[in-house]
Every structure is written in structure tokens, then in C-alpha cells.
Amino acid sequence: MSHRDYSGLFVAEGTSDLPLADIVQSIFLDHGFSVYLSRPDFSMLPKVAKDVGSRIRAGSELVGEQVDVVVVHRDADNAGPQLGGPR
């Protein structure tokens, strides 16, 4: 069986969430997949909106190549009681 390393993009709300990428990589490895998750520095680009689509597009631009997997971490700290609705 051949071994393949996978590339990925970790998109989080802020820099304090970036250590979670290491945990996600470990979970992949525990399941037999070697995945390296890039953690883009959005400050290298002009203003990047906080919505998931904008973050994925900007992260892909910063990585500069197509990735095999995208992992998105979102908190519910700004969400109301109705599944992400306003408070």
C-alpha cells in the first residue's frame, strides 16, 4: 500500500484558534491519514471578510495551490440560542 501525504487549509476565526490545527492533524493521523494543514496569515492581504467563503478564498490565495481538504473552525460565541441567529 502506498503512503500519501495530504495538504489542507485550516480556517479559523482568529489566531487564538490556530493551535486547534495541530489537534485536527493528530486526529487525521490517528485514522491513518497524514494531513498537513496550512494556517494562512490573513494579515498579509487587504481586509478579508470574516465569512467562511471569503476566508477560504483568501486562504487558498495565500497557500497558492489547491489543497485536498479544508477544515473550518467556527465558534458559537456570537450566536444566539437559535442555531447561529443574532442575540
Jmol script that loads the backbone (N, CA, C; Angstrom):
load data "model"
ATOM      1  N   MET A   1       0.849  -1.188   0.000  1.00  0.00           N
ATOM      2  CA  MET A   1       0.000   0.000   0.000  1.00  0.00           C
ATOM      3  C   MET A   1       0.887   1.241   0.000  1.00  0.00           C
ATOM      4  N   SER A   2       0.579   2.195  -0.868  1.00  0.00           N
ATOM      5  CA  SER A   2       1.389   3.411  -0.928  1.00  0.00           C
ATOM      6  C   SER A   2       0.891   4.421   0.091  1.00  0.00           C
ATOM      7  N   HIS A   3       1.823   5.240   0.549  1.00  0.00           N
ATOM      8  CA  HIS A   3       1.507   6.265   1.535  1.00  0.00           C
ATOM      9  C   HIS A   3       1.421   7.606   0.811  1.00  0.00           C
ATOM     10  N   ARG A   4       0.424   8.374   1.124  1.00  0.00           N
ATOM     11  CA  ARG A   4       0.264   9.693   0.515  1.00  0.00           C
ATOM     12  C   ARG A   4       0.078  10.726   1.605  1.00  0.00           C
ATOM     13  N   ASP A   5       0.774  11.835   1.468  1.00  0.00           N
ATOM     14  CA  ASP A   5       0.578  12.970   2.355  1.00  0.00           C
ATOM     15  C   ASP A   5      -0.438  13.899   1.703  1.00  0.00           C
ATOM     16  N   TYR A   6      -1.345  14.416   2.508  1.00  0.00           N
ATOM     17  CA  TYR A   6      -2.385  15.306   2.015  1.00  0.00           C
ATOM     18  C   TYR A   6      -2.108  16.733   2.475  1.00  0.00           C
ATOM     19  N   SER A   7      -2.522  17.686   1.649  1.00  0.00           N
ATOM     20  CA  SER A   7      -2.395  19.090   2.027  1.00  0.00           C
ATOM     21  C   SER A   7      -3.767  19.607   2.425  1.00  0.00           C
ATOM     22  N   GLY A   8      -3.765  20.555   3.333  1.00  0.00           N
ATOM     23  CA  GLY A   8      -5.033  21.092   3.798  1.00  0.00           C
ATOM     24  C   GLY A   8      -4.931  22.558   4.151  1.00  0.00           C
ATOM     25  N   LEU A   9      -6.062  23.137   4.392  1.00  0.00           N
ATOM     26  CA  LEU A   9      -6.182  24.533   4.772  1.00  0.00           C
ATOM     27  C   LEU A   9      -7.020  24.588   6.045  1.00  0.00           C
ATOM     28  N   PHE A  10      -6.472  25.230   7.079  1.00  0.00           N
ATOM     29  CA  PHE A  10      -7.206  25.395   8.331  1.00  0.00           C
ATOM     30  C   PHE A  10      -7.674  26.842   8.404  1.00  0.00           C
ATOM     31  N   VAL A  11      -8.978  27.036   8.459  1.00  0.00           N
ATOM     32  CA  VAL A  11      -9.569  28.371   8.505  1.00  0.00           C
ATOM     33  C   VAL A  11     -10.251  28.542   9.853  1.00  0.00           C
ATOM     34  N   ALA A  12      -9.809  29.551  10.593  1.00  0.00           N
ATOM     35  CA  ALA A  12     -10.363  29.810  11.920  1.00  0.00           C
ATOM     36  C   ALA A  12     -10.788  31.272  12.013  1.00  0.00           C
ATOM     37  N   GLU A  13     -11.485  31.591  13.080  1.00  0.00           N
ATOM     38  CA  GLU A  13     -11.948  32.966  13.262  1.00  0.00           C
ATOM     39  C   GLU A  13     -10.817  33.897  13.673  1.00  0.00           C
ATOM     40  N   GLY A  14      -9.869  33.383  14.441  1.00  0.00           N
ATOM     41  CA  GLY A  14      -8.778  34.236  14.917  1.00  0.00           C
ATOM     42  C   GLY A  14      -7.533  33.428  15.213  1.00  0.00           C
ATOM     43  N   THR A  15      -6.469  34.131  15.520  1.00  0.00           N
ATOM     44  CA  THR A  15      -5.192  33.471  15.759  1.00  0.00           C
ATOM     45  C   THR A  15      -5.201  32.595  17.007  1.00  0.00           C
ATOM     46  N   SER A  16      -6.056  32.882  17.959  1.00  0.00           N
ATOM     47  CA  SER A  16      -6.104  32.056  19.171  1.00  0.00           C
ATOM     48  C   SER A  16      -6.633  30.648  18.874  1.00  0.00           C
ATOM     49  N   ASP A  17      -7.289  30.457  17.736  1.00  0.00           N
ATOM     50  CA  ASP A  17      -7.817  29.143  17.354  1.00  0.00           C
ATOM     51  C   ASP A  17      -6.796  28.295  16.591  1.00  0.00           C
ATOM     52  N   LEU A  18      -5.689  28.880  16.165  1.00  0.00           N
ATOM     53  CA  LEU A  18      -4.727  28.170  15.322  1.00  0.00           C
ATOM     54  C   LEU A  18      -4.142  26.900  15.945  1.00  0.00           C
ATOM     55  N   PRO A  19      -3.915  26.843  17.265  1.00  0.00           N
ATOM     56  CA  PRO A  19      -3.400  25.587  17.838  1.00  0.00           C
ATOM     57  C   PRO A  19      -4.327  24.390  17.616  1.00  0.00           C
ATOM     58  N   LEU A  20      -5.592  24.628  17.332  1.00  0.00           N
ATOM     59  CA  LEU A  20      -6.523  23.531  17.062  1.00  0.00           C
ATOM     60  C   LEU A  20      -6.127  22.753  15.809  1.00  0.00           C
ATOM     61  N   ALA A  21      -5.417  23.401  14.891  1.00  0.00           N
ATOM     62  CA  ALA A  21      -4.987  22.720  13.663  1.00  0.00           C
ATOM     63  C   ALA A  21      -4.109  21.511  13.998  1.00  0.00           C
ATOM     64  N   ASP A  22      -3.251  21.643  15.009  1.00  0.00           N
ATOM     65  CA  ASP A  22      -2.404  20.516  15.414  1.00  0.00           C
ATOM     66  C   ASP A  22      -3.243  19.352  15.921  1.00  0.00           C
ATOM     67  N   ILE A  23      -4.297  19.659  16.648  1.00  0.00           N
ATOM     68  CA  ILE A  23      -5.188  18.609  17.167  1.00  0.00           C
ATOM     69  C   ILE A  23      -5.898  17.910  16.014  1.00  0.00           C
ATOM     70  N   VAL A  24      -6.369  18.689  15.045  1.00  0.00           N
ATOM     71  CA  VAL A  24      -7.056  18.108  13.879  1.00  0.00           C
ATOM     72  C   VAL A  24      -6.097  17.228  13.089  1.00  0.00           C
ATOM     73  N   GLN A  25      -4.859  17.691  12.904  1.00  0.00           N
ATOM     74  CA  GLN A  25      -3.862  16.872  12.208  1.00  0.00           C
ATOM     75  C   GLN A  25      -3.647  15.545  12.931  1.00  0.00           C
ATOM     76  N   SER A  26      -3.608  15.591  14.260  1.00  0.00           N
ATOM     77  CA  SER A  26      -3.439  14.365  15.059  1.00  0.00           C
ATOM     78  C   SER A  26      -4.608  13.407  14.880  1.00  0.00           C
ATOM     79  N   ILE A  27      -5.803  13.955  14.793  1.00  0.00           N
ATOM     80  CA  ILE A  27      -6.991  13.112  14.589  1.00  0.00           C
ATOM     81  C   ILE A  27      -6.916  12.426  13.229  1.00  0.00           C
ATOM     82  N   PHE A  28      -6.529  13.175  12.196  1.00  0.00           N
ATOM     83  CA  PHE A  28      -6.342  12.558  10.880  1.00  0.00           C
ATOM     84  C   PHE A  28      -5.312  11.436  10.958  1.00  0.00           C
ATOM     85  N   LEU A  29      -4.180  11.702  11.620  1.00  0.00           N
ATOM     86  CA  LEU A  29      -3.111  10.714  11.718  1.00  0.00           C
ATOM     87  C   LEU A  29      -3.576   9.470  12.467  1.00  0.00           C
ATOM     88  N   ASP A  30      -4.358   9.659  13.520  1.00  0.00           N
ATOM     89  CA  ASP A  30      -4.922   8.529  14.279  1.00  0.00           C
ATOM     90  C   ASP A  30      -5.786   7.632  13.398  1.00  0.00           C
ATOM     91  N   HIS A  31      -6.338   8.209  12.339  1.00  0.00           N
ATOM     92  CA  HIS A  31      -7.191   7.458  11.414  1.00  0.00           C
ATOM     93  C   HIS A  31      -6.445   7.043  10.139  1.00  0.00           C
ATOM     94  N   GLY A  32      -5.118   7.186  10.160  1.00  0.00           N
ATOM     95  CA  GLY A  32      -4.302   6.698   9.062  1.00  0.00           C
ATOM     96  C   GLY A  32      -4.048   7.666   7.921  1.00  0.00           C
ATOM     97  N   PHE A  33      -4.325   8.948   8.124  1.00  0.00           N
ATOM     98  CA  PHE A  33      -4.125   9.940   7.073  1.00  0.00           C
ATOM     99  C   PHE A  33      -3.120  10.987   7.534  1.00  0.00           C
ATOM    100  N   SER A  34      -2.099  11.204   6.733  1.00  0.00           N
ATOM    101  CA  SER A  34      -1.109  12.238   7.015  1.00  0.00           C
ATOM    102  C   SER A  34      -1.552  13.523   6.317  1.00  0.00           C
ATOM    103  N   VAL A  35      -2.007  14.485   7.114  1.00  0.00           N
ATOM    104  CA  VAL A  35      -2.517  15.740   6.570  1.00  0.00           C
ATOM    105  C   VAL A  35      -1.759  16.895   7.204  1.00  0.00           C
ATOM    106  N   TYR A  36      -1.188  17.752   6.365  1.00  0.00           N
ATOM    107  CA  TYR A  36      -0.581  18.985   6.866  1.00  0.00           C
ATOM    108  C   TYR A  36      -1.539  20.127   6.572  1.00  0.00           C
ATOM    109  N   LEU A  37      -1.965  20.827   7.632  1.00  0.00           N
ATOM    110  CA  LEU A  37      -2.906  21.933   7.488  1.00  0.00           C
ATOM    111  C   LEU A  37      -2.157  23.267   7.495  1.00  0.00           C
ATOM    112  N   SER A  38      -2.213  23.991   6.395  1.00  0.00           N
ATOM    113  CA  SER A  38      -1.660  25.339   6.336  1.00  0.00           C
ATOM    114  C   SER A  38      -2.542  26.249   7.168  1.00  0.00           C
ATOM    115  N   ARG A  39      -1.918  27.187   7.834  1.00  0.00           N
ATOM    116  CA  ARG A  39      -2.629  28.168   8.657  1.00  0.00           C
ATOM    117  C   ARG A  39      -2.331  29.555   8.089  1.00  0.00           C
ATOM    118  N   PRO A  40      -3.154  30.035   7.162  1.00  0.00           N
ATOM    119  CA  PRO A  40      -2.827  31.287   6.471  1.00  0.00           C
ATOM    120  C   PRO A  40      -2.835  32.496   7.397  1.00  0.00           C
ATOM    121  N   ASP A  41      -1.941  33.429   7.102  1.00  0.00           N
ATOM    122  CA  ASP A  41      -1.863  34.695   7.825  1.00  0.00           C
ATOM    123  C   ASP A  41      -2.645  35.726   7.011  1.00  0.00           C
ATOM    124  N   PHE A  42      -3.896  35.927   7.386  1.00  0.00           N
ATOM    125  CA  PHE A  42      -4.777  36.811   6.632  1.00  0.00           C
ATOM    126  C   PHE A  42      -4.322  38.267   6.671  1.00  0.00           C
ATOM    127  N   SER A  43      -3.459  38.619   7.604  1.00  0.00           N
ATOM    128  CA  SER A  43      -2.978  39.998   7.677  1.00  0.00           C
ATOM    129  C   SER A  43      -2.065  40.340   6.494  1.00  0.00           C
ATOM    130  N   MET A  44      -1.650  39.340   5.724  1.00  0.00           N
ATOM    131  CA  MET A  44      -0.813  39.576   4.547  1.00  0.00           C
ATOM    132  C   MET A  44      -1.631  40.084   3.358  1.00  0.00           C
ATOM    133  N   LEU A  45      -2.933  40.082   3.485  1.00  0.00           N
ATOM    134  CA  LEU A  45      -3.826  40.542   2.419  1.00  0.00           C
ATOM    135  C   LEU A  45      -4.590  41.773   2.901  1.00  0.00           C
ATOM    136  N   PRO A  46      -5.110  42.568   1.947  1.00  0.00           N
ATOM    137  CA  PRO A  46      -6.018  43.643   2.366  1.00  0.00           C
ATOM    138  C   PRO A  46      -7.197  43.032   3.127  1.00  0.00           C
ATOM    139  N   LYS A  47      -7.982  43.833   3.725  1.00  0.00           N
ATOM    140  CA  LYS A  47      -9.115  43.399   4.560  1.00  0.00           C
ATOM    141  C   LYS A  47      -9.811  42.158   4.006  1.00  0.00           C
ATOM    142  N   VAL A  48      -9.858  41.096   4.835  1.00  0.00           N
ATOM    143  CA  VAL A  48     -10.543  39.861   4.463  1.00  0.00           C
ATOM    144  C   VAL A  48     -11.789  39.747   5.334  1.00  0.00           C
ATOM    145  N   ALA A  49     -12.941  39.610   4.701  1.00  0.00           N
ATOM    146  CA  ALA A  49     -14.187  39.464   5.453  1.00  0.00           C
ATOM    147  C   ALA A  49     -14.131  38.211   6.315  1.00  0.00           C
ATOM    148  N   LYS A  50     -14.921  38.167   7.358  1.00  0.00           N
ATOM    149  CA  LYS A  50     -14.892  37.052   8.303  1.00  0.00           C
ATOM    150  C   LYS A  50     -15.786  35.883   7.908  1.00  0.00           C
ATOM    151  N   ASP A  51     -16.558  36.009   6.827  1.00  0.00           N
ATOM    152  CA  ASP A  51     -17.422  34.891   6.451  1.00  0.00           C
ATOM    153  C   ASP A  51     -16.571  33.738   5.913  1.00  0.00           C
ATOM    154  N   VAL A  52     -17.098  32.539   6.013  1.00  0.00           N
ATOM    155  CA  VAL A  52     -16.348  31.325   5.671  1.00  0.00           C
ATOM    156  C   VAL A  52     -15.873  31.343   4.212  1.00  0.00           C
ATOM    157  N   GLY A  53     -16.739  31.695   3.284  1.00  0.00           N
ATOM    158  CA  GLY A  53     -16.366  31.703   1.876  1.00  0.00           C
ATOM    159  C   GLY A  53     -15.201  32.641   1.587  1.00  0.00           C
ATOM    160  N   SER A  54     -15.243  33.838   2.156  1.00  0.00           N
ATOM    161  CA  SER A  54     -14.159  34.805   1.955  1.00  0.00           C
ATOM    162  C   SER A  54     -12.861  34.294   2.548  1.00  0.00           C
ATOM    163  N   ARG A  55     -12.942  33.668   3.716  1.00  0.00           N
ATOM    164  CA  ARG A  55     -11.746  33.125   4.373  1.00  0.00           C
ATOM    165  C   ARG A  55     -11.140  31.974   3.570  1.00  0.00           C
ATOM    166  N   ILE A  56     -11.974  31.120   3.021  1.00  0.00           N
ATOM    167  CA  ILE A  56     -11.459  30.002   2.220  1.00  0.00           C
ATOM    168  C   ILE A  56     -10.798  30.526   0.950  1.00  0.00           C
ATOM    169  N   ARG A  57     -11.437  31.478   0.275  1.00  0.00           N
ATOM    170  CA  ARG A  57     -10.842  32.043  -0.946  1.00  0.00           C
ATOM    171  C   ARG A  57      -9.509  32.727  -0.647  1.00  0.00           C
ATOM    172  N   ALA A  58      -9.477  33.530   0.419  1.00  0.00           N
ATOM    173  CA  ALA A  58      -8.242  34.237   0.782  1.00  0.00           C
ATOM    174  C   ALA A  58      -7.161  33.250   1.221  1.00  0.00           C
ATOM    175  N   GLY A  59      -7.538  32.248   1.996  1.00  0.00           N
ATOM    176  CA  GLY A  59      -6.578  31.236   2.441  1.00  0.00           C
ATOM    177  C   GLY A  59      -5.998  30.470   1.275  1.00  0.00           C
ATOM    178  N   SER A  60      -6.833  30.125   0.320  1.00  0.00           N
ATOM    179  CA  SER A  60      -6.367  29.426  -0.884  1.00  0.00           C
ATOM    180  C   SER A  60      -5.390  30.291  -1.667  1.00  0.00           C
ATOM    181  N   GLU A  61      -5.679  31.582  -1.741  1.00  0.00           N
ATOM    182  CA  GLU A  61      -4.774  32.515  -2.424  1.00  0.00           C
ATOM    183  C   GLU A  61      -3.417  32.550  -1.718  1.00  0.00           C
ATOM    184  N   LEU A  62      -3.428  32.583  -0.391  1.00  0.00           N
ATOM    185  CA  LEU A  62      -2.183  32.631   0.361  1.00  0.00           C
ATOM    186  C   LEU A  62      -1.388  31.327   0.256  1.00  0.00           C
ATOM    187  N   VAL A  63      -2.078  30.202   0.251  1.00  0.00           N
ATOM    188  CA  VAL A  63      -1.408  28.912   0.130  1.00  0.00           C
ATOM    189  C   VAL A  63      -0.811  28.767  -1.263  1.00  0.00           C
ATOM    190  N   GLY A  64      -1.515  29.255  -2.265  1.00  0.00           N
ATOM    191  CA  GLY A  64      -1.000  29.280  -3.618  1.00  0.00           C
ATOM    192  C   GLY A  64      -1.117  27.983  -4.392  1.00  0.00           C
ATOM    193  N   GLU A  65      -1.798  27.019  -3.847  1.00  0.00           N
ATOM    194  CA  GLU A  65      -2.008  25.753  -4.555  1.00  0.00           C
ATOM    195  C   GLU A  65      -3.310  25.131  -4.077  1.00  0.00           C
ATOM    196  N   GLN A  66      -3.816  24.218  -4.868  1.00  0.00           N
ATOM    197  CA  GLN A  66      -5.041  23.522  -4.493  1.00  0.00           C
ATOM    198  C   GLN A  66      -4.742  22.583  -3.327  1.00  0.00           C
ATOM    199  N   VAL A  67      -5.661  22.499  -2.380  1.00  0.00           N
ATOM    200  CA  VAL A  67      -5.486  21.613  -1.230  1.00  0.00           C
ATOM    201  C   VAL A  67      -6.460  20.451  -1.326  1.00  0.00           C
ATOM    202  N   ASP A  68      -6.157  19.392  -0.576  1.00  0.00           N
ATOM    203  CA  ASP A  68      -7.009  18.210  -0.572  1.00  0.00           C
ATOM    204  C   ASP A  68      -8.180  18.322   0.398  1.00  0.00           C
ATOM    205  N   VAL A  69      -7.991  19.072   1.467  1.00  0.00           N
ATOM    206  CA  VAL A  69      -9.030  19.168   2.497  1.00  0.00           C
ATOM    207  C   VAL A  69      -9.033  20.578   3.087  1.00  0.00           C
ATOM    208  N   VAL A  70     -10.226  21.051   3.426  1.00  0.00           N
ATOM    209  CA  VAL A  70     -10.387  22.338   4.111  1.00  0.00           C
ATOM    210  C   VAL A  70     -11.083  22.055   5.433  1.00  0.00           C
ATOM    211  N   VAL A  71     -10.482  22.550   6.517  1.00  0.00           N
ATOM    212  CA  VAL A  71     -11.075  22.405   7.843  1.00  0.00           C
ATOM    213  C   VAL A  71     -11.425  23.801   8.333  1.00  0.00           C
ATOM    214  N   VAL A  72     -12.688  23.997   8.709  1.00  0.00           N
ATOM    215  CA  VAL A  72     -13.161  25.297   9.167  1.00  0.00           C
ATOM    216  C   VAL A  72     -13.556  25.176  10.628  1.00  0.00           C
ATOM    217  N   HIS A  73     -12.992  26.069  11.452  1.00  0.00           N
ATOM    218  CA  HIS A  73     -13.382  26.126  12.862  1.00  0.00           C
ATOM    219  C   HIS A  73     -14.159  27.411  13.093  1.00  0.00           C
ATOM    220  N   ARG A  74     -15.359  27.269  13.606  1.00  0.00           N
ATOM    221  CA  ARG A  74     -16.194  28.423  13.938  1.00  0.00           C
ATOM    222  C   ARG A  74     -16.713  28.244  15.359  1.00  0.00           C
ATOM    223  N   ASP A  75     -16.629  29.298  16.136  1.00  0.00           N
ATOM    224  CA  ASP A  75     -17.188  29.293  17.485  1.00  0.00           C
ATOM    225  C   ASP A  75     -18.647  29.701  17.419  1.00  0.00           C
ATOM    226  N   ALA A  76     -19.347  29.458  18.485  1.00  0.00           N
ATOM    227  CA  ALA A  76     -20.730  29.917  18.587  1.00  0.00           C
ATOM    228  C   ALA A  76     -20.818  31.110  19.532  1.00  0.00           C
ATOM    229  N   ASP A  77     -19.663  31.758  19.795  1.00  0.00           N
ATOM    230  CA  ASP A  77     -19.656  32.826  20.779  1.00  0.00           C
ATOM    231  C   ASP A  77     -20.436  34.068  20.365  1.00  0.00           C
ATOM    232  N   ASN A  78     -20.699  34.240  19.080  1.00  0.00           N
ATOM    233  CA  ASN A  78     -21.506  35.378  18.632  1.00  0.00           C
ATOM    234  C   ASN A  78     -22.907  34.967  18.224  1.00  0.00           C
ATOM    235  N   ALA A  79     -23.244  33.709  18.459  1.00  0.00           N
ATOM    236  CA  ALA A  79     -24.537  33.190  18.020  1.00  0.00           C
ATOM    237  C   ALA A  79     -25.550  33.260  19.153  1.00  0.00           C
ATOM    238  N   GLY A  80     -26.764  33.428  18.759  1.00  0.00           N
ATOM    239  CA  GLY A  80     -27.845  33.411  19.733  1.00  0.00           C
ATOM    240  C   GLY A  80     -28.331  31.985  19.950  1.00  0.00           C
ATOM    241  N   PRO A  81     -29.401  31.822  20.706  1.00  0.00           N
ATOM    242  CA  PRO A  81     -29.891  30.491  21.033  1.00  0.00           C
ATOM    243  C   PRO A  81     -30.503  29.733  19.828  1.00  0.00           C
ATOM    244  N   GLN A  82     -30.825  30.439  18.737  1.00  0.00           N
ATOM    245  CA  GLN A  82     -31.445  29.791  17.572  1.00  0.00           C
ATOM    246  C   GLN A  82     -30.396  29.468  16.511  1.00  0.00           C
ATOM    247  N   LEU A  83     -29.540  28.495  16.759  1.00  0.00           N
ATOM    248  CA  LEU A  83     -28.579  27.987  15.779  1.00  0.00           C
ATOM    249  C   LEU A  83     -27.906  29.075  14.958  1.00  0.00           C
ATOM    250  N   GLY A  84     -27.241  29.958  15.622  1.00  0.00           N
ATOM    251  CA  GLY A  84     -26.455  30.962  14.905  1.00  0.00           C
ATOM    252  C   GLY A  84     -27.178  32.269  14.657  1.00  0.00           C
ATOM    253  N   GLY A  85     -28.386  32.416  15.156  1.00  0.00           N
ATOM    254  CA  GLY A  85     -29.113  33.661  14.975  1.00  0.00           C
ATOM    255  C   GLY A  85     -28.581  34.760  15.867  1.00  0.00           C
ATOM    256  N   PRO A  86     -28.951  35.997  15.605  1.00  0.00           N
ATOM    257  CA  PRO A  86     -28.483  37.112  16.424  1.00  0.00           C
ATOM    258  C   PRO A  86     -29.025  37.037  17.838  1.00  0.00           C
ATOM    259  N   ARG A  87     -28.272  37.606  18.735  1.00  0.00           N
ATOM    260  CA  ARG A  87     -28.707  37.650  20.149  1.00  0.00           C
ATOM    261  C   ARG A  87     -29.732  38.710  20.387  1.00  0.00           C
TER     262      ARG A  87
END
end "model"
wireframe off; spacefill off
backbone 0.3
color backbone group
